[in-house]
Amino acid sequence: MKLKNKFLIIFLLISIIPVIFITTFTYTRYTKLIDKQITSITDNIFEKSGEELEKNLKSLEHIGDLFNFHSESDQISLNKELRKYAGSSANYSFYDIFQSNQNIHFILKNVTYSSEYINGIFVFTPSGPILGYGLNSNIDVFPGYDPQKEDWYEKTLDLEGSFHIDGISQKDFLINSRPSISFSKALYDGYSKKFLGVLFIDCSPAVFDFSKVNTLNETAKITIESNEGQVIYSDSSAGSFTPKNSRTLMKEFSSDNLRLVFTVNYEALYKEFDATRIMILTIAGICAVIFMILSCFFSYSLSRPITYLSSKMAESKNQKLLTASHYLNRNDEIGVLYNEYNHLIQTLSEYIEKELQNKLISLDSQMKSLEAQINSHFLYNTLESINSIAEIEEVESIATMSLALGDMFRYSIKTQCELVTIAEELKHVQNYISIQQIRFENRFRVIMNIPEEMLELQVLKLILQPLVENAFYHGLNYCQYGSFIKIESWTESSFLYFSVSDDGVGMDETQLNQLNQDLKQKAEFTELGHRNKQSIGIKNIHTRIRLYYGDEYGLQIQSQKESGTSILIKLPKLGRV
């Protein structure tokens, strides 16, 4: 990608991303704020509507309770008045009916005074007389009307004392009636539970008028339904609603078999705020266009001298060093970059060459030092063994040991390559074992489990024999009878593993932790005169492996007191070149 395009992308990202972020944040914040406000308003209206409905229902319930209340001590009792007309064979006179109506009017006068929505209150007694009166509209029941065959009457009796509510309709049995909502309730004697009649309260639709609390009358609709789903009252001024653009709240009034349904048209509400949201998006779009134009200008201005510098460097690619030109004899950052280029190339080339040479010398010296530590240690021990046997036995075993020692020494000092095959490394181990078998009179046995197909794989030289030697002198306690050393090898994925284990004395937890901790330390070299046996053996093998292959390879040690020691070697799987 050209530098001009990179500058353009960077400037666009620097400018457009903040615009997008600010716009998104503002738009989201504004939308959430509006949502919160609308939700708060609708919840408040719904709560007040429920309170208003509950207040009116309790007022009607109170009227019904007056008729159900039984008191023998009261001078005038509605329950007492209705008992005169209970039963089909009740004994009463026209004066009794007149007096009962007067008493009902007297008792209900104060209760219904403030209830502007009540048109009339009537009681249809079982014996026939109709008690009650019209309040505000001079309504009355047509003479001879028998409600017992009416549907509303039967439904009222089925509710056994709960209000039956009939939706807005014209009551044909009422004189001077208008569309109204009626509440009917079966009345029973508070003492004997005897049926006394049916209370009928005729109300104007204003009983469910929520215009005072519904401030969103154009976008919110309030509906009152029965539990069976019959619509009793509905505010139709808000228009139609669909489930996709509306929110519905519902409250149950179980005692009255009613539920209040409050539906808000969100689509209509949000139209008032759409202009502000469109303005936010428009401003963001204009800012984005302006930033794009500025980004194109700045990217061209910055990339032009750099592009020229690049072309001049390309022209001089066959030269070792660049020479100054008139164009780049300038005092800004581009001129400095051009003038420092020659010096940079020369200095960098010298530095890389010097560092590479020093690294190779240092690595070679370290590797050879490690091998010398191992070789000298082993040669010393072997010569000591040969000397002891020569003084005591003077047998052919000396020749065998000398031959094996010669092979081992030649193998150790071979420097053509750091890598050898597993077969070569095992031959070196076998030479060592043959010497030790003569020395210790076959008091031990060696178990090797090396698959034949692995013999041609390459490993770092001198990594197995020092571990076998360590097993002799530290694990087997100088070869007790019946002891063994086991050498195993296997591959997993791209890794090669060796295991050297013995059944010797092992190590306690403190020794094991100390040795493993030493292996985790960074690879370093111990000065001559400061080395111990472990630094010459296990530690140096681990160090050589990590230096050659990397830090993920090396030794892992497991041991238990009186149960032996096992050393695991992890190497990369390398075939013969």
C-alpha positions as CSV (number, residue, x, y, z in Angstrom):
1,M,0.0,0.0,0.0
2,K,1.3,3.4,-0.9
3,L,2.3,5.9,1.8
4,K,-0.3,8.4,0.5
5,N,-3.0,5.8,1.0
6,K,-1.7,4.9,4.5
7,F,-1.7,8.6,5.5
8,L,-5.2,8.9,4.1
9,I,-6.4,5.9,6.1
10,I,-4.8,7.2,9.3
11,F,-6.3,10.7,9.0
12,L,-9.7,9.2,8.2
13,L,-9.5,6.9,11.2
14,I,-8.3,9.8,13.5
15,S,-11.1,12.1,12.3
16,I,-14.0,9.7,11.4
17,I,-13.8,7.5,14.4
18,P,-14.3,10.3,16.9
19,V,-17.2,11.6,14.8
20,I,-18.8,8.2,14.8
21,F,-18.1,7.7,18.5
22,I,-19.5,11.2,19.5
23,T,-22.5,10.7,17.1
24,T,-23.3,7.3,18.4
25,F,-22.9,8.3,22.0
26,T,-25.1,11.5,21.5
27,Y,-27.7,9.6,19.5
28,T,-27.8,6.7,21.9
29,R,-27.8,9.0,25.0
30,Y,-30.6,11.2,23.6
31,T,-32.7,8.1,22.6
32,K,-32.2,6.5,26.0
33,L,-33.2,9.8,27.7
34,I,-36.3,10.1,25.6
35,D,-37.2,6.4,26.2
36,K,-36.7,7.0,29.9
37,Q,-38.9,10.1,29.9
38,I,-41.6,8.5,27.8
39,T,-41.6,5.4,30.0
40,S,-41.8,7.5,33.1
41,I,-44.7,9.5,31.8
42,T,-46.6,6.4,30.6
43,D,-46.0,4.6,33.9
44,N,-47.3,7.6,35.8
45,I,-50.4,7.9,33.7
46,F,-51.1,4.2,34.0
47,E,-50.7,4.4,37.8
48,K,-53.0,7.4,38.1
49,S,-55.5,5.7,35.8
50,G,-55.5,2.7,38.0
51,E,-55.9,4.8,41.1
52,E,-58.8,6.7,39.6
53,L,-60.6,3.5,38.5
54,E,-60.0,1.9,41.9
55,K,-61.4,5.0,43.6
56,N,-64.7,4.9,41.6
57,L,-65.0,1.2,42.1
58,K,-64.6,1.5,45.8
59,S,-67.3,4.3,45.8
60,L,-69.7,1.9,44.1
61,E,-68.7,-0.9,46.4
62,H,-69.5,1.3,49.4
63,I,-73.0,1.9,48.1
64,G,-73.5,-1.9,47.8
65,D,-72.2,-2.4,51.3
66,L,-74.8,0.0,52.6
67,F,-77.5,-2.3,51.4
68,N,-75.8,-5.4,52.8
69,F,-75.0,-3.9,56.2
70,H,-77.3,-5.4,59.0
71,S,-78.0,-3.5,62.2
72,E,-81.0,-4.0,64.5
73,S,-80.1,-0.9,66.5
74,D,-80.2,1.6,63.6
75,Q,-83.4,3.6,63.3
76,I,-83.2,3.3,59.5
77,S,-81.4,0.3,57.8
78,L,-81.4,-0.4,54.1
79,N,-81.0,-4.1,54.9
80,K,-84.0,-3.9,57.2
81,E,-86.0,-2.1,54.5
82,L,-85.3,-4.8,51.9
83,R,-86.3,-7.6,54.2
84,K,-90.0,-6.5,53.8
85,Y,-89.9,-7.5,50.2
86,A,-88.0,-10.7,50.4
87,G,-89.8,-13.7,49.0
88,S,-92.6,-13.9,46.5
89,S,-95.3,-13.8,49.3
90,A,-94.1,-10.8,51.2
91,N,-96.7,-8.7,53.0
92,Y,-96.4,-5.0,52.2
93,S,-98.5,-2.0,51.2
94,F,-98.0,0.9,48.9
95,Y,-97.3,3.1,51.9
96,D,-94.5,0.7,52.8
97,I,-93.0,1.1,49.3
98,F,-93.3,4.9,49.5
99,Q,-91.7,4.9,53.0
100,S,-88.9,2.6,51.8
101,N,-88.1,4.8,48.9
102,Q,-87.9,7.8,51.3
103,N,-85.6,6.0,53.6
104,I,-83.3,4.9,50.7
105,H,-83.2,8.4,49.5
106,F,-82.3,9.7,52.9
107,I,-79.5,7.2,53.5
108,L,-77.9,7.6,50.0
109,K,-78.3,11.3,49.8
110,N,-74.9,12.1,51.4
111,V,-73.1,9.2,49.8
112,T,-74.1,10.0,46.2
113,Y,-73.9,13.8,46.5
114,S,-70.5,14.1,45.0
115,S,-70.9,11.3,42.5
116,E,-71.8,13.2,39.4
117,Y,-71.5,10.0,37.2
118,I,-74.4,8.2,39.0
119,N,-77.7,8.5,37.1
120,G,-79.8,6.4,39.3
121,I,-79.9,3.6,42.0
122,F,-82.5,0.9,41.9
123,V,-83.2,-2.3,43.8
124,F,-85.3,-5.1,42.1
125,T,-86.8,-7.1,44.9
126,P,-87.8,-10.7,44.6
127,S,-91.5,-9.9,45.3
128,G,-91.8,-7.3,42.6
129,P,-91.5,-3.8,43.9
130,I,-88.7,-1.7,42.5
131,L,-87.1,0.7,45.0
132,G,-84.8,3.6,44.3
133,Y,-84.7,6.8,42.4
134,G,-82.9,8.7,39.6
135,L,-80.4,11.2,40.8
136,N,-79.2,13.5,38.0
137,S,-81.3,12.7,35.0
138,N,-84.7,12.1,36.4
139,I,-84.6,8.6,35.1
140,D,-86.9,5.9,36.4
141,V,-87.8,2.3,35.6
142,F,-90.8,1.7,33.3
143,P,-93.8,0.4,35.2
144,G,-94.3,-3.3,34.9
145,Y,-90.7,-4.1,34.0
146,D,-89.6,-7.6,35.0
147,P,-85.8,-8.0,35.0
148,Q,-85.8,-11.7,36.0
149,K,-85.8,-12.8,32.4
150,E,-83.0,-10.4,31.4
151,D,-79.5,-11.6,30.6
152,W,-77.8,-9.1,32.9
153,Y,-80.0,-10.2,35.8
154,E,-79.0,-13.9,35.5
155,K,-75.3,-13.0,35.2
156,T,-75.6,-10.9,38.3
157,L,-77.1,-13.7,40.3
158,D,-74.4,-16.1,39.1
159,L,-71.7,-13.8,40.6
160,E,-73.3,-14.2,44.1
161,G,-72.5,-10.8,45.5
162,S,-69.9,-9.5,43.1
163,F,-70.6,-6.6,40.7
164,H,-71.7,-7.4,37.2
165,I,-70.7,-4.6,34.9
166,D,-72.5,-4.0,31.6
167,G,-70.7,-1.9,29.0
168,I,-71.9,1.4,27.4
169,S,-75.4,0.7,26.0
170,Q,-78.9,2.2,25.9
171,K,-81.1,0.8,28.8
172,D,-84.5,0.5,27.2
173,F,-86.2,-0.2,30.5
174,L,-85.2,3.2,31.9
175,I,-87.2,6.4,31.3
176,N,-85.1,9.3,29.9
177,S,-82.1,6.9,29.6
178,R,-79.0,7.6,27.6
179,P,-76.0,5.4,26.8
180,S,-74.6,4.4,30.2
181,I,-72.6,1.9,32.1
182,S,-74.5,-0.2,34.7
183,F,-73.3,-2.0,37.8
184,S,-75.5,-4.8,39.3
185,K,-75.1,-6.8,42.4
186,A,-77.1,-9.4,44.3
187,L,-78.0,-8.3,47.8
188,Y,-78.2,-10.7,50.8
189,D,-79.4,-10.3,54.4
190,G,-76.4,-9.7,56.5
191,Y,-77.8,-11.9,59.3
192,S,-79.8,-14.7,57.6
193,K,-77.9,-14.6,54.2
194,K,-81.4,-14.5,52.6
195,F,-81.6,-13.1,49.0
196,L,-83.0,-9.6,49.2
197,G,-82.9,-8.5,45.6
198,V,-80.6,-7.0,42.9
199,L,-78.9,-3.6,43.3
200,F,-78.8,-1.8,39.9
201,I,-76.6,1.4,39.6
202,D,-76.8,3.3,36.4
203,C,-73.8,5.5,35.6
204,S,-72.8,7.8,32.9
205,P,-69.6,6.8,30.9
206,A,-67.8,9.4,33.0
207,V,-67.4,6.8,35.7
208,F,-64.5,5.5,33.5
209,D,-63.4,8.9,32.2
210,F,-59.7,9.3,32.5
211,S,-59.3,12.6,30.6
212,K,-58.0,14.3,33.8
213,V,-55.1,11.9,34.2
214,N,-54.4,10.9,30.6
215,T,-52.3,13.7,29.3
216,L,-51.4,11.6,26.2
217,N,-55.0,11.3,25.1
218,E,-54.0,11.5,21.4
219,T,-51.3,8.8,21.6
220,A,-52.5,6.7,24.5
221,K,-55.7,4.5,24.8
222,I,-57.3,3.3,28.0
223,T,-59.5,0.2,27.8
224,I,-61.5,-1.5,30.5
225,E,-62.2,-5.2,29.9
226,S,-63.9,-7.9,31.8
227,N,-62.0,-11.1,32.6
228,E,-63.8,-12.8,29.7
229,G,-62.3,-10.2,27.3
230,Q,-65.5,-8.1,26.8
231,V,-64.7,-4.4,26.3
232,I,-66.6,-2.4,28.8
233,Y,-65.1,1.0,28.1
234,S,-62.6,2.3,25.5
235,D,-61.1,5.7,24.8
236,S,-61.3,5.8,21.0
237,S,-59.8,9.3,20.6
238,A,-56.2,7.9,20.4
239,G,-56.7,6.1,17.1
240,S,-55.6,2.6,16.1
241,F,-52.6,0.8,17.5
242,T,-50.5,-2.1,16.2
243,P,-48.3,-4.4,18.4
244,K,-45.1,-3.3,16.6
245,N,-45.5,0.4,17.4
246,S,-47.1,0.3,20.8
247,R,-46.5,-0.6,24.5
248,T,-49.3,-2.2,26.6
249,L,-49.6,-2.1,30.4
250,M,-52.3,-4.1,32.2
251,K,-53.6,-4.2,35.8
252,E,-56.1,-6.7,37.2
253,F,-59.0,-5.9,39.5
254,S,-59.8,-9.4,40.6
255,S,-62.6,-8.4,43.1
256,D,-64.5,-6.7,40.3
257,N,-63.6,-9.1,37.5
258,L,-62.0,-6.2,35.6
259,R,-58.7,-5.3,34.1
260,L,-57.3,-2.0,33.0
261,V,-55.4,-2.0,29.7
262,F,-53.2,1.0,28.9
263,T,-51.8,1.2,25.4
264,V,-49.3,3.8,24.1
265,N,-48.6,4.6,20.5
266,Y,-44.8,4.9,20.6
267,E,-44.6,5.7,16.9
268,A,-46.7,8.8,17.3
269,L,-44.8,9.9,20.4
270,Y,-41.4,9.5,18.8
271,K,-42.4,11.7,15.8
272,E,-41.9,14.8,18.0
273,F,-38.3,13.8,18.7
274,D,-37.4,12.5,15.2
275,A,-36.4,16.0,14.0
276,T,-33.7,16.3,16.7
277,R,-32.3,12.9,15.9
278,I,-32.2,13.7,12.2
279,M,-30.4,16.9,12.9
280,I,-27.7,15.0,14.9
281,L,-27.2,12.6,12.1
282,T,-27.0,15.4,9.5
283,I,-24.4,17.3,11.5
284,A,-22.3,14.1,11.8
285,G,-22.5,13.5,8.1
286,I,-21.4,17.0,7.2
287,C,-18.4,16.7,9.7
288,A,-17.5,13.4,8.1
289,V,-17.4,14.9,4.6
290,I,-15.3,17.8,5.8
291,F,-12.8,15.5,7.5
292,M,-12.5,13.3,4.4
293,I,-11.6,16.4,2.3
294,L,-9.0,17.6,4.8
295,S,-7.6,14.0,5.1
296,C,-7.0,13.8,1.3
297,F,-5.2,17.2,1.3
298,F,-2.9,16.4,4.3
299,S,-2.1,12.9,3.0
300,Y,-1.0,14.3,-0.3
301,S,1.1,17.1,1.3
302,L,2.9,14.7,3.6
303,S,3.5,11.9,1.2
304,R,4.8,14.0,-1.8
305,P,8.4,14.6,-0.5
306,I,8.6,11.1,1.0
307,T,7.6,9.6,-2.4
308,Y,10.3,11.7,-4.1
309,L,12.9,10.5,-1.5
310,S,11.8,6.9,-2.2
311,S,12.3,7.3,-5.9
312,K,15.8,8.8,-5.4
313,M,16.8,5.9,-3.2
314,A,15.5,3.5,-5.9
315,E,17.6,5.2,-8.5
316,S,20.7,4.7,-6.3
317,K,20.0,1.1,-5.3
318,N,23.1,-0.2,-7.2
319,Q,25.3,2.2,-5.3
320,K,26.8,1.4,-1.9
321,L,25.9,4.9,-0.6
322,L,23.6,7.6,-1.6
323,T,24.8,11.0,-2.7
324,A,23.1,14.2,-1.9
325,S,20.9,16.0,-4.4
326,H,19.7,19.5,-4.8
327,Y,16.1,18.6,-3.9
328,L,16.9,17.1,-0.7
329,N,19.3,19.8,0.5
330,R,16.5,20.9,2.8
331,N,16.4,21.7,6.5
332,D,13.2,19.8,7.4
333,E,12.7,16.2,8.6
334,I,12.8,14.8,5.1
335,G,16.2,16.4,4.4
336,V,17.6,15.1,7.6
337,L,16.3,11.6,6.8
338,Y,17.9,11.7,3.4
339,N,21.3,12.9,4.7
340,E,21.4,10.4,7.5
341,Y,20.6,7.4,5.2
342,N,24.2,6.8,4.1
343,H,25.6,6.9,7.6
344,L,22.9,4.6,8.8
345,I,23.5,2.0,6.2
346,Q,27.2,1.9,6.7
347,T,27.0,1.8,10.5
348,L,24.3,-0.9,10.5
349,S,26.3,-3.1,8.1
350,E,29.4,-2.9,10.3
351,Y,27.4,-3.5,13.5
352,I,25.6,-6.6,12.1
353,E,28.8,-8.1,10.8
354,K,30.6,-7.5,14.1
355,E,27.8,-8.8,16.3
356,L,27.3,-11.9,14.2
357,Q,30.9,-12.8,14.4
358,N,31.1,-12.2,18.1
359,K,28.0,-14.3,18.7
360,L,29.3,-17.2,16.7
361,I,32.7,-17.1,18.5
362,S,31.0,-16.9,21.9
363,L,28.6,-19.8,21.2
364,D,31.3,-22.0,19.8
365,S,33.5,-21.3,22.8
366,Q,30.7,-22.0,25.2
367,M,29.8,-25.3,23.6
368,K,33.4,-26.5,23.5
369,S,33.9,-25.5,27.1
370,L,31.0,-27.6,28.1
371,E,32.2,-30.6,26.2
372,A,35.7,-30.3,27.7
373,Q,34.2,-30.3,31.2
374,I,32.4,-33.5,30.5
375,N,35.3,-35.2,28.6
376,S,37.9,-34.4,31.1
377,H,35.8,-35.6,34.0
378,F,35.0,-38.9,32.3
379,L,38.6,-39.5,31.1
380,Y,39.9,-38.9,34.6
381,N,37.5,-41.5,36.2
382,T,38.2,-44.1,33.4
383,L,41.9,-43.8,33.7
384,E,41.6,-44.3,37.5
385,S,39.7,-47.5,36.9
386,I,42.2,-48.9,34.4
387,N,45.0,-48.2,36.7
388,S,43.3,-50.0,39.6
389,I,42.6,-53.1,37.5
390,A,46.1,-53.2,36.0
391,E,47.7,-53.3,39.5
392,I,45.4,-56.1,40.8
393,E,44.5,-58.5,38.0
394,E,46.9,-58.1,35.0
395,V,44.2,-59.7,32.7
396,E,42.8,-59.3,29.2
397,S,40.1,-57.0,30.6
398,I,42.7,-54.2,30.5
399,A,42.8,-54.4,26.7
400,T,39.1,-54.4,26.4
401,M,38.8,-51.3,28.6
402,S,41.6,-49.6,26.8
403,L,39.9,-50.3,23.4
404,A,36.6,-49.0,24.6
405,L,38.2,-46.0,26.1
406,G,40.0,-45.2,22.9
407,D,36.7,-45.3,21.0
408,M,35.0,-43.1,23.5
409,F,37.8,-40.5,23.5
410,R,37.8,-40.3,19.7
411,Y,34.0,-39.9,19.8
412,S,34.3,-37.1,22.4
413,I,36.9,-35.1,20.5
414,K,35.2,-35.3,17.1
415,T,34.4,-31.8,16.1
416,Q,33.1,-32.0,12.6
417,C,29.5,-31.7,13.7
418,E,27.7,-31.1,17.0
419,L,24.9,-33.6,15.9
420,V,25.2,-37.4,15.7
421,T,22.8,-40.2,15.1
422,I,21.2,-42.0,18.0
423,A,23.0,-45.1,16.9
424,E,26.4,-43.3,17.3
425,E,25.4,-41.9,20.7
426,L,24.3,-45.4,21.9
427,K,27.6,-46.9,20.7
428,H,29.4,-44.4,22.9
429,V,27.1,-45.4,25.8
430,Q,27.8,-49.1,25.1
431,N,31.6,-48.5,25.2
432,Y,31.2,-46.9,28.6
433,I,29.0,-49.7,29.9
434,S,31.5,-52.3,28.8
435,I,34.2,-50.7,30.8
436,Q,31.9,-50.4,33.9
437,Q,30.8,-54.0,33.5
438,I,34.4,-55.2,33.8
439,R,35.1,-52.8,36.6
440,F,32.1,-53.8,38.7
441,E,32.1,-57.5,37.7
442,N,28.6,-57.4,36.1
443,R,26.9,-56.5,39.3
444,F,24.3,-54.4,37.3
445,R,22.3,-54.8,34.2
446,V,21.4,-52.3,31.5
447,I,18.0,-52.3,29.8
448,M,17.7,-50.5,26.4
449,N,14.4,-49.9,24.7
450,I,15.2,-47.9,21.5
451,P,13.0,-48.5,18.4
452,E,15.1,-49.4,15.4
453,E,13.4,-46.8,13.2
454,M,14.7,-44.1,15.5
455,L,18.4,-45.0,15.2
456,E,19.0,-42.6,12.3
457,L,17.5,-39.6,14.0
458,Q,20.0,-36.9,15.0
459,V,20.7,-35.7,18.5
460,L,23.3,-33.5,20.2
461,K,26.5,-35.3,21.0
462,L,27.4,-36.5,24.6
463,I,24.0,-36.2,26.3
464,L,23.3,-39.9,27.3
465,Q,26.7,-41.2,28.6
466,P,27.0,-38.6,31.4
467,L,23.5,-39.4,32.6
468,V,24.4,-43.2,32.7
469,E,27.6,-42.3,34.6
470,N,25.6,-40.2,37.1
471,A,23.3,-43.2,37.6
472,F,26.3,-45.4,38.5
473,Y,28.0,-43.1,41.0
474,H,24.9,-41.4,42.5
475,G,21.9,-43.6,41.9
476,L,23.3,-47.1,42.3
477,N,25.8,-46.3,45.0
478,Y,28.6,-47.8,43.1
479,C,26.6,-50.7,41.7
480,Q,25.0,-52.9,44.3
481,Y,24.1,-56.4,43.1
482,G,20.8,-56.6,41.2
483,S,20.8,-53.0,40.2
484,F,19.7,-51.8,36.8
485,I,19.8,-48.8,34.5
486,K,17.0,-48.4,31.9
487,I,17.4,-46.3,28.7
488,E,14.2,-45.7,26.7
489,S,13.3,-43.5,23.7
490,W,10.1,-42.5,21.9
491,T,8.7,-39.7,19.8
492,E,5.6,-37.6,20.1
493,S,4.6,-35.3,17.3
494,S,7.7,-33.2,16.5
495,F,9.5,-34.1,19.8
496,L,12.0,-36.8,20.7
497,Y,12.2,-38.1,24.3
498,F,14.9,-40.1,26.2
499,S,14.4,-41.6,29.6
500,V,17.4,-42.7,31.8
501,S,16.2,-44.3,35.0
502,D,17.7,-46.4,37.8
503,D,16.5,-48.2,40.9
504,G,19.1,-46.7,43.2
505,V,19.0,-44.6,46.4
506,G,17.2,-41.7,44.8
507,M,17.0,-38.2,46.3
508,D,14.9,-36.7,49.0
509,E,12.5,-33.8,48.3
510,T,15.0,-31.1,49.3
511,Q,17.7,-32.4,46.9
512,L,15.2,-32.8,44.1
513,N,13.8,-29.4,44.4
514,Q,17.2,-27.8,44.6
515,L,18.4,-29.7,41.4
516,N,15.2,-28.8,39.5
517,Q,15.5,-25.2,40.6
518,D,19.1,-25.1,39.3
519,L,17.9,-26.4,35.9
520,K,15.3,-23.6,35.7
521,Q,18.0,-20.9,36.0
522,K,19.3,-19.1,32.9
523,A,22.1,-20.9,31.1
524,E,25.6,-19.8,32.3
525,F,29.1,-21.2,32.7
526,T,30.9,-22.0,35.9
527,E,34.5,-21.0,36.1
528,L,37.2,-23.6,36.4
529,G,37.8,-24.5,40.0
530,H,34.2,-23.7,41.1
531,R,32.5,-26.7,39.5
532,N,30.9,-29.6,41.4
533,K,29.9,-33.0,40.1
534,Q,26.4,-31.9,39.2
535,S,27.7,-28.9,37.3
536,I,29.9,-31.2,35.2
537,G,27.1,-33.7,34.5
538,I,23.4,-32.9,34.6
539,K,23.5,-29.1,34.7
540,N,26.0,-28.9,31.7
541,I,23.9,-31.3,29.6
542,H,20.8,-29.2,30.3
543,T,22.7,-26.0,29.4
544,R,24.1,-27.5,26.2
545,I,20.6,-28.6,25.1
546,R,19.1,-25.2,25.8
547,L,21.9,-23.3,24.1
548,Y,21.7,-25.5,21.0
549,Y,17.9,-26.1,20.6
550,G,16.2,-23.4,22.7
551,D,14.7,-22.9,26.2
552,E,11.8,-25.2,25.7
553,Y,14.1,-28.2,25.6
554,G,16.2,-29.8,28.2
555,L,16.0,-32.2,31.3
556,Q,13.3,-33.0,33.7
557,I,14.2,-35.0,36.9
558,Q,11.9,-37.1,39.0
559,S,13.2,-39.0,42.1
560,Q,12.1,-40.5,45.4
561,K,14.2,-41.6,48.3
562,E,15.1,-45.3,48.1
563,S,13.0,-45.7,44.9
564,G,15.4,-44.5,42.2
565,T,15.7,-41.6,39.8
566,S,14.4,-40.9,36.4
567,I,15.7,-38.2,34.0
568,L,13.6,-37.2,31.0
569,I,15.3,-35.5,28.0
570,K,13.2,-33.5,25.6
571,L,14.7,-32.8,22.1
572,P,13.3,-31.8,18.7
573,K,12.8,-34.6,16.3
574,L,15.5,-34.3,13.6
575,G,16.2,-36.7,10.8
576,R,19.6,-37.4,9.1
577,V,20.6,-34.6,6.7
